[in-house]
């Protein structure tokens, strides 16, 4: 079971789109996939037709049960979605209170990792959609993951979020038994704008060792897929954006061990 965290300390950079698109492509290939939504906004949860305001047995439930000294019922929290072979561990808006209420409790940084150990063998891939802020939820994701994808919008403000994310990785490195390999994924690329072109140039100059060689272009069909509540691959066989994600997935599957060795902190 491969566990992928998708994180950046800036919102609106394509984390949820990346998680759901890659998950959809893998389910198309026959793989069982679990999507874990750790963002209190619940974008992935809403995308897949669940309401973060009312969802029962969410990620928050696992944290609350752990804090109360109860063995979390992980199986009850995992829910099937309308997409065959895709399951969801949903976000609840209550996650927004987690750091304040429970973040300082012992063991809170390992709740997701321990939950995944109980699901070992049930899924081929797990994608963790992270919140854009450093806290107990992101720490859980980075501690539980085998690999990190950092989608980065190709515009200048996104570079600051990327820098914060890399500082967080350096901090987390000290608490992991193994370095966490990562790959930066340029997203929302628009070759018609100087901002996209210049930002991509900066990414290549500063982070070439950790940067995916392709780009995810702007594609309005992602918006249509989100409105339909399905991965884009369920609606179209080929679009510019979908083909880019398919190439990313192929590169990761082919070279994940080499990428991990080269990109680990």
VENHUPE-V570369 format. One record per pair of residues at least 24 apart in sequence whose C-alpha atoms are under 7 Angstrom apart, sorted by the first residue. I is the first residue (numbers start at 1). J is the second residue. If there is no record, write none. Layout:
BEGIN
[[I;J] [I;J]]
END
This chain:
BEGIN
[[1;120] [1;121] [1;123] [1;124] [1;125] [2;124] [2;125] [2;126] [2;146] [3;125] [3;126] [3;127] [3;145] [3;146] [3;147] [4;126] [4;127] [4;128] [4;145] [4;146] [4;147] [4;148] [5;127] [5;128] [5;129] [5;141] [5;142] [5;145] [5;147] [5;148] [5;149] [6;128] [6;129] [6;130] [6;148] [6;149] [6;150] [7;129] [7;130] [7;132] [7;149] [7;150] [8;132] [8;150] [8;151] [8;161] [8;162] [8;165] [9;132] [9;133] [9;161] [9;162] [9;164] [9;165] [10;132] [10;158] [10;161] [11;132] [13;151] [13;152] [13;153] [13;187] [14;151] [14;187] [15;129] [15;151] [16;43] [16;44] [16;129] [19;127] [19;129] [20;231] [21;231] [21;232] [22;245] [22;249] [24;231] [24;233] [25;233] [27;85] [27;86] [31;85] [31;124] [32;85] [32;86] [32;123] [32;124] [32;125] [33;85] [33;86] [33;87] [33;123] [33;124] [33;125] [33;126] [34;86] [34;87] [34;88] [34;123] [34;125] [34;126] [34;127] [35;87] [35;88] [35;89] [35;126] [35;127] [35;128] [36;88] [36;89] [36;90] [36;127] [36;128] [36;129] [37;89] [37;90] [37;91] [37;128] [37;129] [37;130] [38;91] [38;128] [38;129] [38;130] [38;131] [38;137] [39;91] [39;129] [39;130] [39;131] [40;91] [40;92] [40;93] [40;94] [40;95] [40;96] [41;93] [42;91] [42;92] [45;90] [45;91] [47;226] [47;229] [48;81] [48;229] [48;230] [49;229] [52;91] [52;92] [52;93] [53;92] [53;93] [55;92] [58;89] [58;90] [58;91] [58;92] [59;89] [59;90] [59;91] [59;92] [60;92] [60;94] [60;95] [63;111] [67;102] [67;105] [74;115] [99;135] [99;136] [103;136] [109;136] [109;139] [109;140] [110;140] [110;143] [111;140] [112;140] [112;141] [112;144] [113;140] [113;143] [113;144] [143;176] [146;180] [147;180] [147;181] [147;182] [148;181] [148;182] [148;183] [149;182] [149;183] [149;184] [149;185] [150;183] [150;184] [150;185] [151;184] [151;185] [151;186] [151;187] [152;184] [152;185] [152;186] [152;187] [153;186] [153;187] [153;188] [154;186] [154;187] [154;188] [154;189] [154;196] [154;199] [154;200] [155;195] [155;196] [155;199] [156;199] [170;265] [179;264] [179;265] [180;264] [180;265] [181;260] [181;261] [181;263] [181;264] [181;265] [182;210] [182;260] [182;263] [182;264] [183;210] [183;211] [183;212] [183;263] [184;210] [184;211] [184;212] [185;211] [185;212] [185;215] [186;215] [186;216] [187;215] [187;216] [187;217] [188;216] [188;217] [188;218] [189;215] [189;216] [189;217] [189;218] [190;217] [190;218] [209;262] [209;263] [210;263] [215;244] [216;241] [216;244] [216;245] [217;241]]
END
